[in-house]
Amino acid sequence: PHSGQWQSPGFTNWTANTLTLTSAWFRFPVDCRVFITNGVTVFGTNTLNVRNRLELKNNTLQCGGNLAVTNGAVMLFGCSTLAVGGTLAATNSRVMLCEPGATGSILQCGGRLELNYGSILHVQSAPTNDATTNYGALVSVGDTISLQINAVIYPCAYVTAVNGGAPLFRCRELIVAAGTAVNGEAIGYRGDSWGTGPGAGQYFCGASHGGRGGTNRDYIAYVSGPTYGNSNAPVQPGSGGGGANSPAAFGGNGGSVIWIEAQDGITVDGTLTVRGGDGSGTAYGGGGAGGSINLSCQRFKGDAGGVVQASGGNMVAGGQAGGGGGGRIRIKRVPFWHTFAGSIAVTGGVGMVDGYGFDGTLVLEDTMPTKAGIILICR
């Protein structure tokens, strides 16, 4: 047992049978490689207190067993890798991949990734999608990603880059229970008096992505940016809306990117959202554009309360600005295993008269079953 801070300059490798942290903040020197033969336990006493945490910064930690974090946090900074041989179970805790370097961090689980009781998984992408891997950060899970009881995943696009990196999630199955969410709302390109991103809104204008943003008909010199991205493979964030310098108004941020590749099924009884943010400030804040949702699976299902949306944000309430354009949604699934009963939306945001954002794009792509043992008999 140890209290306080433990430091070991020049420490580059460490191997242990187990690692247990109780109400502690434990971090390794930069570029250290750590091998834990069995399990890792992080236990704190305060709700979502990140001071009770295991911290990696440009480190690699390989854990042969399970990793359990309760009332604490596991935080990966820079270009770190956390490889868990078994299940990572977070209860009332945070797991954060943040402050990326040139490439983002990687979280790997051989078993399940379980987020329970208000737990948060925050995944920040690197500035651009890596030329080799084509993603800005990676969460790779051998079995199921399960969100239960108010859990949330925040997939954060890199908000200042011109070409906006995006995190990728790979798993066998994703379960988004009722009351939980994968929430990329308003965490894409930034809005301001003049928005950012390929489809940025100029003064008083909503931003564009899959659909064009709305404009203010009284100021025709200012326009929304062009539509952009690929409707069949959307991986770009929504652009930010425009506002005004005086009186101060701010366009809404664009929506982020939800990019999920599931070998089997995706169940959405909760919410997947990359909606653009609403304008704010005085009357001239335009809406941000919706982001991207790119899903690949065999079975796509969910009850009537499920929500999948990449809609544009609204102008500031009662304002005189444009609404954000809708984003892009692509869902690749086996059509006769598509039993999702909820809502799917790429609608443009609310603007002034003649200033509504245009709808984005929705692609439902058919694929054939890939599971072994399926036999189709035609008569």
Secondary structure, DSSP 8 states (H G I E B T S, - for coil): ---S----TT--EEEES-EEEES-EEE--TT-EEEESS-EEEE-SSTT-TTSEEEEES-EEEESS-EEEESSEEEEESS-EEEESS-EEEES-EEEEES--SS--EEEESS-EEEETT-EEEEE--SS--TTT--SEEEEESSEEEE-SS-EEEEE--TT-SS---EEEEEEEEEE-TT-EEE-TT-SS--SSS--STT-B-TT----SSS-----TT-TT--B----S-TTS----------BTTTTEE------EEEEEEEEEEEESSEEE------EESTT-------EEEEE-SEEEE-TT-EEE------STT-SS------EEEEEE-GGGEEE-SEEE------STT------EEEEEE-----TT------
